[in-house]
């Protein structure tokens, strides 16, 4: 089968042309923020990116971004020291730092926005059998003027006299506004 030279040339030229990527709201905001920063408007650039990221995050499904055992209570978002391992002594507190992603923010009084989630706890053996549970182990409310994405939960579990062995700590996060559920599973060991 012979292909006309003009068609081959057109195909070759089309292959060399850069692909047009459709810019989305984040790319548009990044371009605007770069222009603002270049013009000396640092705060405006920051606000543009923050607002665009908040709007983008609202489109994400509710999930858990990070879930780690920490050696001391976190001081703020991203301000924690991860434990070197997940082995605990009997009676030692299990402190978890967990970052939910894709929270639903809704209008609140005074022109503010609010988000709320609850956390249920389940203690499982390594085969998934439920050993204990507590509904509404934690409840978290956030209110502000922006869709804050730097949200975390500090959850502390104190087990009394657990037998030595391997376990799974399951936290079930429920976004109150959307009803969506996200699960954080953390394997750990109790060793004397």
Secondary structure, 3 states (H helix, E strand, C coil): CCCCHHHHHHHHHHHHCCCCCCCCHHHHHHHHHHHHHHCCCHHHHHHHHHHHHHHHHCCCCCEEEEEEEECCCCCECCECCECCCCEECCCCCEEEEEEEECCCCEECHHHCEEEEEEEEEEEEECCCCEEEEEEEEEEEEEEECCCCCCCCEEEEECCCCCCCEEEEEEEEEEECCCCCEEEEEEEEEECC
